[in-house]
Amino acid sequence: MNIFWFFLFFLISGFCSLVYEVVWLRLAMAKFGVTTPMVSIVLSVFMAGLALGSWLGGALARTSERRGPRAPLRLYGLAELLIGVSGLLVPRLLQFGYDVLQKSGRELAWDSSFYYLVSGSCVVVTLLPWCTCIGATFPFGMAAIRRISSADASRSFSFLYLANVLGAILGTLIPAFILIELLGFQSTLHVAASLNGILACLVFALSFALPSSEAPAAVPTAVTMPHDKLYEFSAGGTLWLLFITGLSTMAMEVVWIRLFTVYLGNVVYSFAAILALYLAATFAGSCLYRVWARSHDSRRSAGAWVFLGLLSLLPLLFADPFLRIPPGVFWKILRTAQGIAPFSAALGFLTPLLVDHYSKGNPSRAGRAYAVNIVGGILGPLLAGFWFLPWLGDHWALVVLSVPLFGVGLFAALRISQDAATGSSVFGSKPIYAAVMLLSITLIATSKGYEAAYRNRVELRDYTATVLAAGDGMRKMLLVNGIGMTVLTPITKYMAHFPLTSLGRPPQNALVICFGMGTTFRSMLSWGIDSTAVELIPSVPEVFGFFHPDGPALLKSPLAHIVVDDGRRFLERTGQTFDVITLDPPPPVSTPTTSLLYSREFYGIVKKRLRPGGILQVWLAIHDPGSDPTTQAAAAKALRDSFPYIRAFSSLNHFGLHFLASDQPILVPDAHTLASRLPPAAAADFVEWGPAHSSEEMFAEVLNAEMSIDKVTAADPRVPPIQDDRPINEYFFLRRLFAFYP
């Protein structure tokens, strides 16, 4: 049996693993909330399963080798078969856990720690077994290679790692740009499950080409482990290097997303591009290692560590807003690639080298080494997201994360043996390290973040995002991770006053989902009613006073309630009902996970929290980069399928649409009647920024621009409504580029 079969196996396996990671994360967020703790739980469970599987798989592989040549290969085939089964079972198991959570009672409504404990336990039970199977594939594959071709065993990890990374690149790009748009999330899972099933069948079939047994002398019952040290480190030191590389890589990836989203935009394809660039550079580095290792001893790689710290800081240079780069998508991607590719390629070279050297083809030791690397990968994002970024910000978080790399580089420069066998006399020299440190210090001191472009600003950081309130007068703006969220505009006042006056009865309370600058919430309070606002990012309500001088005083009112939570999760957990719920999702319309606030399933949740005759106001921007007629039609169809009565009005300057939806007819009277329903404080608030001088004229601006919802949906009769499984607004590559929609 040719070992290049294993390249195909692990290419497919890497593809499927990325599909599962992306889709499982999305399914979990739809059920348990789009919150940073929930995302961290899902990703940590996924990575923990990989580490556990790598360690346990190594132990099982050692046992299987004694049972003949077929056993390790069939063990690998069984793991792939179980992984394929997960593609069918995980959505059902998550739904079951969600149903159990919903039936557990309202005692979960405000106890977030207990909620995360219960929902996190559900995620662990649902995902961990399958992720363990994914992690076990490496040692199983290595054991099979060692029984088939001992000559190729010494560097079998890097061989499989190379194939797996290439598969991961495809698993990042093909689902994001093709499969999810065409098929939806669950059918994309079915594609991956089918590939795993086909792969398992092929592995079992090929196993019959191997002899069922062989002479005892040929069985690798014992392994002679190398006694040579790598960079004068003991075996334990090599594991520490793997831990450091895993931690640094995954932690820095979190920082990269913060740094380069400013340029790539806040869309699914931006995150896919960053991940694909990282994986492509890792693949290139691994290819270089495979070629280099044919003629070099692994100890001669010491010089790479001297430069690694400097390479990790390159994102500071290429994310600097004062670095002049031509506009255009190509140049934005090039900017990102120049920032992250050199470091990723270096680690793509070093990580398989470390595992190969430590294991020398022993699957048990390789499983242990890779598990240590993954454990570092688990801790890295947690440290970056919950500690370094909130405490230090993007710039200094990256600097702190580079410190261990500079430490290893210093060790390499000072202590690597200077003999000709290692070749370290050239690359590990003290003068070169000193030059690297000088360049690094200069880069740290001179580079700037995007916030430096704003003079009058308030900057806050938390575990979710960096929040920037900037500008003067009516030119103030709110930025989250460098992306503009909103500006001071009377449109956000309509989001409160229009549904409240259309209600036809005195309102008792109202809910605002997505706080933003707080303008809509402030307008709600001007009615003197109990007003609640839900905001996902903790720091956003803290800059309320920057945009509205009376904001701090308003927050002290007993009528004002701020809840930091995912809006959808809040509605599912609360027992309150509201007269008006107003919704203004973050721009652009194509923002990742925004479909969870525009979907048919979300509106089903909203209906349960509206009082009879209550009104839902949904804002849909038209002239932002993520909106097109298909997106507008899909959003309107989701509303039409959920509510029997809907009215649609074009906003000021036709910038977007105000949808009013209810379970009872919405009797919107003339502008004079609507204006007469405003309390005095609300009337003053409504005309505060114009453009008209009276409330009646303000209402007339919108009433004169009413349109039929059928006109909106007719923009694309073929498109289905936005659903949790079919996020039309987020995945649009094929229809935008080729004018194609299935």
N, C-alpha and C positions, 0 to 999 in steps of 0.2 A: 504493500500500500504506500503510495507516494505521500510524503508529509505535506505537500502543497494542498492536499485536500483540507488540511487543518487551517490553512490561510482562508479558504472559502468559508469553512465553518465559522471561524471567529469574525470574519467580515460580516456575515449575516447576523451572528449573535450580537456584535457591537451595534449594528443597525437597530435590531429589535430592542436592545436594552435602552437606548436613547428614546425610542418611541414610548416604551413603558414609563420611563421616568417623567417625560413631558406630559403624557396623557393622565397618568395616575395623579400627578400633582394637580392638574386642572380639575379632575373629577373630585378630588378631596376638597379643593377650595370651593367648588360649587356646593358641596354638602356641608362643610364645616366652617366656611368663612375665608375671605381673602385678607387674611391678617398675617403679619410677619411671623408671629409665633407658630401659626399653623403651617406656613410654608417651611419654616425651620424644622418643624416636627417631621413633615413628610420627607424632606431631603435628608435629614439626619437618619431616619429609619432606612431609607434607601441605601445610604452609604454604610450604615451599620450592618445591614444585611450583606453587603458586598464584603466587608471585613470579616464578618463571622463565617460567611461561606468560604472565603479564601483560606481561613485558618482551619475550619473543619474539613474542607475539601482536601487540604494537604494531608491531614491525618487519614482520611478514607482512601486517598490515592495510594498511600504507602501500603495499606492493607490489600487493596485491589491488585497491586502489581504481583503479589504472590500467587494469584489465582489464574495466571496465564495471560497471554497477549490480548485476549478478547475483553477481559474484565474491565480494564480502565476505559477502553473505548465505549463500552456499553454503559458504563457509569456516566460518562459524559453525555451519551445519547439520552439517558434517562433524565439528566438534569435539564437538557434542552426541551424534552417533552413536558416536564413539569412547568418550565417557564412559559411554554405555549399555553398550557392550561390556565395559567394566571391571567392571560389576556381575556379569557372568557369569564373567569370567576371574580376578579377584583371589582369590576363595576357592581356586581350583585352583592358582594360582601360590603362594599362601602354604602350601598343603599340600605342594606340590612342594619348596619351600624347607625346610620342616620335615622332610620325608623325607630330603633330602640331608644336613641337619644331624645327624639321628639316625644316619645311616650313616657319618658322618665319623670315628667312633671315640671311645673314652672319654677321649682326650686333652683333650676339651673339658670334662670333668667339673668341674674346679675352677679352670680358667683363665677367669675371668669376663670379663676384658677381651677375650680372643680370642673368647669366645662372643658377646659383644655386637658385636664387629667382624663376625663371620660372619652372625649373625642380622640385624644392622642393615643389612648389605649386601643381604641378601635382601629386607628391607622396602623399601630404596631402589629396587632393580631392579623390584620388584613394583608399587609405588605411584607412583613419581615420574612416569612417562610420562602416566598418567591424570590426576594432579593438575595436571600442566602443561596438559593440555587444558582442565581446569576453569578455570584461571587465564587462559587465552587467550580465554575467551568475552567478557570485557568489551571489550577492544579490537576484537574481531571485530564485536560488536554495535554499537559506536560507529561503526565504519567503514561498516557497512550503513546505519545511520540517516543518516549524513552524505551518502551517495549517494542516499538516498530523499527526505530532507527537510532541506536545509541550514539552514532556519530554526530547526529544533529541535536542531541539532548542538551549539551552544555549551555547553549544560548537559546533554548526553546521558548523561554519566557518572552524575550524581546521579539522573537518571531511572531508569537501569538499576540503580543501587545501591539505590534505594528498593524496586524490585520484588524484587531479590535478597534484601534483608533480610526482607521480608514472607514470601518463600518459606522463608527460613531459620527463621523463627518456626514456620511450619507443619512444617518438617522436624525441628524439635526436639520439638514436642508430639505430632504424630500418630503417629510411630513409637513414642515412649516410652509413650504412653497407650493406643494401639490396635494398631498393626500388629505389633509384636514379640510382644506377648502372643497375638495371633491366629495369626500366621504363622511366628514364629521369625525368626532373623537372616537366613538365606539367602533365604528367600522374600520378606522385606522388601527385600533387595537386588534381587530379581527385579522387584518392583513399581517400584522406582526406575529400573532398567534399561529396563523397558517404557515408562515415562514419557519417558525420554530418547530412546528409539527413535521413539515417536510424535511427539515434539517435532521430531526431525530430519526425519522424513517431511513434517511440516507445513511446516517451513522450506523444504525443497526444492520442495514443491508451490507455495508462495507465490512462490518466486523466479521462476517462469515468468510471473508477472503483471507482472514488470518488463521493460523493454526490454533486448534483448541487448547493445545498444551505444547510444552517444549522441555528439553532436557533441563534438569535442575541447575546444571552449571551455567546455563544462559540466563537464569533468573537473577535480576539485580537485587539480591537479598541484602546487600550491604553497599554503602556508598562511602567512598573515601573523600572526605571533605578537604578543601584546600587549607593550607596553613599560612599562605601568604596574606599579608595585611594590605588593605586598601588605604592609601594615604596615611599609613601608620596607625589606622584605626583598628581596633579589635572588631570581631563580628558584631558585638553590641553597638559599637560606634557606627557601623554601616547601617544598622537599623535606625539609629538616631538621625542619620542623614536622610533616610527615607521618610521618617516622620516629619522632619523639617521641610523637605520638598513638598510633601502632601499638604501640610498646613499652609505654607506660603502660597502655593499655586491656587488653592481653592479660596483662601482669604483674599488674595489679590484679585481674583476674578470678580468678587463682590465689589471691590473698589473700582475695577475697570468699568463695570456697568454704570456706576455713578459718574465716572469721569467722561465716558464717551457717549452716553445717552443724549447728552446736550447736543451733540453733532449728528448722531444717527437718527434721533427722534424716538419718541416713546411708542413704538409699535412692536408687534411680535417679531417682525423681521430684523429689527435692531438687535434684539437679544440673540436671535438665531445667528446673525452675522458675527457678533462678538464670540459666541461659542464656536462657530465654524472656523473663524480665524485662529482661535486658540488651538483647536484640534488639528487644523491643517499645519500649523507651525510645529505642534508636537509630533505629527506624523513625519514631517521633514527632518526634525531632529532625530527621530528614531531610525529613519532610513540612513541618515548619516552615520549613526552609531553602528548599524549593522554592517555598513561598508568599512568603516574605520576599524572595527573589531577584528576583521580578517587579518590585519597586519600589525595590530598594536596590542600591547598588554593594557589591561584596564587601569593599571596604576598610572599610566601616562596621561590620563584625563584630568590630572589634578589642576592644571591651569585653568580649566573651565570655571572652577569655583572662585578663582580670583576675580573674574569678570562678572559673576552672576549678580552680585549686589547692584552694580551699575546698570546692568540690563533690566533689573526689576524696577528701576526708577525712570526708565524711558517714557512711560505713560505721562509723567509729569511734564515732560517737554512737549509731547505731541497733543496733550489735552489743554495746553496753554492757549487761551483765547487770543493772545497777542502774536501767536505764530501764524503768519500769513500763509494760508493755503487756498487755492482757487475754490470757488463754490462748485457744487455738484455732488451727486451721490458717489461717483467714483473717487473723488478726492477725499470725501468724508471717510469712506471705507479704507482708503490708503492711509489716511491719518491714523485710524485705529490700528491698522495692521502694523504700521511702523512703531506704534507704541507697545503692542503686546507680543508681536511675533518673535522678536529676538529672544526674549526671556522664555517664552513657551518652547521655542526650538531647543534652547539650552537644556531645559528640564526634560524635553522629549528625548534628548541624548542621554542625560544622566540617570533618569529614573530606571529605564530598562537595564542600563549598565550596572547600577547598584544591585538590582535584583538578580541579574545573571551572575555577578561576581559572588554574591552571598549564597546563591543556591547551587550553582554549577549543575543545573539541570535537575536537582532534587525537588520534586513537586511539593514535598512537605515544607522544606525550607523556603521555597518560593512563595507558598501560600502564607507562611508566617510573615515574610518580608512585605508582600503586597498588602497584607492586612494592616501592618504597621503604617504603611503609606496612606492607606484609606482612613485609618483612625486620625491621622493628621489632617486629612481632607474633611473629616467631620468637624473637628475643633476649629479649623481655620475660618469658615464662614460664620460660626457662632461668635468667635472672638471679634471678627471684623464687623459684623452686623450689630451686635449688642454691646460692644465695648469700644473698640477703636474708632469706628466712624462716628458714633454719637459724641464721644469724648474729644476726638482730635480733628474730625473732618477728613475729607478725601486726601488732601495733600499729606498731612502728617501721619495719617493711618498707613499710607503706603510706605512712608519713611520708616515707621516703627516696624512694619512687617519685613522690611529689608534688612533689619539689624542682624538677625541670625545668619543671613546669607553672607553679610560682611564678616561676621565672626568666623564662619567656616573658611572664607577666603583668607582671613588673617592667619588662621591655623595653617592653611596651605602654603602661604608665603613664608612663614617662619619655620615650620617644622618638617615639611616634606624633605625626604632624603635627596641629596644633591648628586646622586650617582647617575651614571649614563643610562642604566637600565630603565629608570623611570622617566627620564627625559624632563624631569621637573626643574632642572636648573635654568631652563629657558622661561617656562611659564609660571613658575612659582616664586619668582624673585621678588625681593622686597621693593626695589624701585618701581616695578610695574604695579604692585599693589598700592604704593604711595600715589602713583599717578591716577589710578582708579579712584582712590579716596578723594583726591583733589577735584577730579571731574564731578564726582558724585556730590560733594559739598557745594560746588558751584551750581550744579543743576538744582539742588534743593533750595538754595538761596535765591536764585533768579527766576524760577518758574512760578507762575501764578495760576490760580483757579478761575473758573468762569465768573465767580462772584466779584472778582477784582474789577470787572467792567462796570459795576454799579457803585456809585459813590454813596448816595444816601440809602442806606440799607440796614435792615435788621436780619441777622442770620441766626437761625436756631437749628439744632441737630437732635435727632432722636434715633431709636433703633430702626425706624421705618424709612426716614428720608432726611435730607437737608432742605430746610425751608428758608426761602429768601423773600423778604418783603422789601421792595425797593421802589424808588421814584418819588416824585413830588406832585402835589395837587391831584388833579384828575388823571395824571399820567402814572399813578402808582400801579404796581403789578405784583402778582403773587407767583413765585416760581417754586416748584418742587423738583429737586434733583436737576435743576437747570432748565426745566420745561415750564413754559408759561401756562398757568392754570386759568387765570381770569384777570380782568381789569375792572375798574370802577365804571359801571354802565347801568343805565336805567332798566335795561332788559332784565337784570336780576331782581329789580323791584317788582316788575310785572309777575315774576314767578310766585310772589306772595299775594299781591293785591288782586290779581286777575281771578285766581280760583276762589279766594275768600269772598269776593263780592259776587261771584257767580253761584255761590252755594245756595242762596235763596233763604237762608236762615242765619241767625247770629251764631258764629262759630264758637266752640268751646276750647278747642285746642288745635294745634297743627304740628306737623313734623317736616323738617328739612333734612333731606339726605344729601350729603356732601356740603360741608360748611363753607369752603372756599374763603373768600374775604369776609364772609359773614353778612353780606348785604341783604340777602333774602331773609335770613334769620332776624336781622335788625328790623326789617319791614314787618315781619310777623309780630314782633314784640310791640310795634306801634299800634297794633289792634288791642292791646291790653289783654291778650289771651295766653294761656299756657302754651309755651313754645319749646319744642325739643329739636336739637340739631345733632346729627350723627356724623362724625368725621373719622376717617380711618387713620389719619396721621396726627399724632398727639400735639405736635408743635404748631399746627395750623391755627387752632383757636387762640393760641398765645399771642399771635400777631394781629388779633382783631383790633386792638387799639391803634396800631399803625395806620390802618385804613379808615377807621372811624374813631375820632377822639372820644365819643361817648361810649365806646365799646366796653371798657372796664367797668363803668358804672352799670351798664345794662346787664352784664354778667352777674352782678350782685342781686339782681331782681329775683324774687321767689318764683317768678313766672318763666325764668330762663333756665334751660337744662341742656348741658353739653354732654354727649356720650361719645367716648372714643371707642369706636368699634366699626366693623364692616356693616354697612347699611342693611344688606340683605340678612346677615346673621342676626342683627338687632331685631328686625321685623319677625324673624322666625322664633325668637326667644321671648320677646316681650308679650305681655298680656294686654297692653293698652290698645285702644282703638282711637282713630283720629278723624276729625272732620275734613281736613285737607292734608294730603301728603304731597310735597313738591320735590322734584328730583332734577338735579343738574349734574350728571356724571362728568368726570374730568375730561378735558379735551386731550387729543382729538377724539372723534367718535371711535377711531380704531385703536385706542389705548388698550393694552392687554388686560383681560378680564372684565372690560367695560360691558361686554355683552351680557354678563351676569346681572346687570342692572337694566338691560333692555330686552331681556328674553321673555318668552311666554311663561316659563316657569316662575320667573320673578314676579310677574304681574299676578300670577295665581296666589303668591304669598301676600302681595299688597292688598288684594281684595279682602282678605281675612282681617286686615287691620284698618279698613275704612268703615266708618259707621254707615248705616243705610243712607243713601243719597250723598255720601261723601265724595270728594273729588280728588283725583290724582292729576297733578300737573307734571308733564314730562317735557323737558327741553331737549330738542334735537338740533344741533348746529348744522347748517347747510354749507357754509362757505369756509369750513376748515379743511385741512389737507386730507383728513380721513373720511370725508363724506362724499358720497356719489349717489345718483338716483337709485341704484340697487340697494345700497345701505338704507336709504330713507324708506324705500318700499318695504324692505324686510322689517324695519323697526315699526312701521305703521301697521303691518300685517300682524305682528305680535300683539299690538294693542287691540286691534280689531278682533282677534281671536279670543281675547281675554275679557273685554268689556262690551256690553251691549250698546252703550251710548258713548260716542266720541265726537269731539269737535276739534278742529285744527285751525290755527291762526298763524299767519306770518308775523314775525317779530318786527321791531323797529329796523328800518333799512333792509328788511328781508334777509337778515343775517341767519335766521333759524326759524324753527317752528315751536309754538306752544301747543301741546296736545292737552286737552281736558278730557278725562275719562271717568265714567261713573257707572253704577248699576241702575241708576234711574235717569230719566231725561234731564239734560243740562239746559235749563232755560236761561240763556244769557240775554238780558234785556238790552235796551239802548244805552248809550254812553252816559246819558244824564242820570238814568236810574242807578247804574253801577257807581257813579261818582257819589250819589246821595247815600249809598250804603257805607261809605268810608267814614270811620270815626275821625274827628278833627286831627288827631296826631298822625293817623295813617294818611290822611289827605295831604298834610304838610310833607310827610316823608315821600309820598309818591311823586310830587313835583319838584323835589329837592334839586335834581340834576336836569330837569326838563326832559325832552326838548320842548314840550308844550308848557304853557303857563298855568293851565288848570287841569284838574283831574279828568274832567269831561273830555277835554281835547286829548289827553293821554290815552284814555280808553278808546276814543274814536280812531286813533292811529292803528290800533290792532283790530278792532271790530270791522273796519273797512277792508281788512286783508284776510277775511276768513276764506278758507278753501275746503272743499270736500275731501275727506280722507280717501275716498275712492280715487281721486286725482293723484294723491301721493302714491298709493299702492299700484296704480296703473303705470307708473314709471318703469316697472319691470314685472310684468304679470307672472313670469316663470319663477321668480325667486321665492323660496319658502320664508316663513317668518323667522326671526331670530329666535333660536332655541339654545339651551345650554350645550347641546351636542353639535349644533350648527351655528357657530359664531360668525355670521355673514360679515359683520362689520369689522372683525379683526383679521380675517384671512381673505385677501382680495387680489393676490398676485396674478392669478390667471386671468381674471376678468379685466383687471386694469391694463395688463400688458398685451393680452390677445383678444380683448373684447369677447371673452368666452365665459359662459356659465353653464354648468351641467343641467 
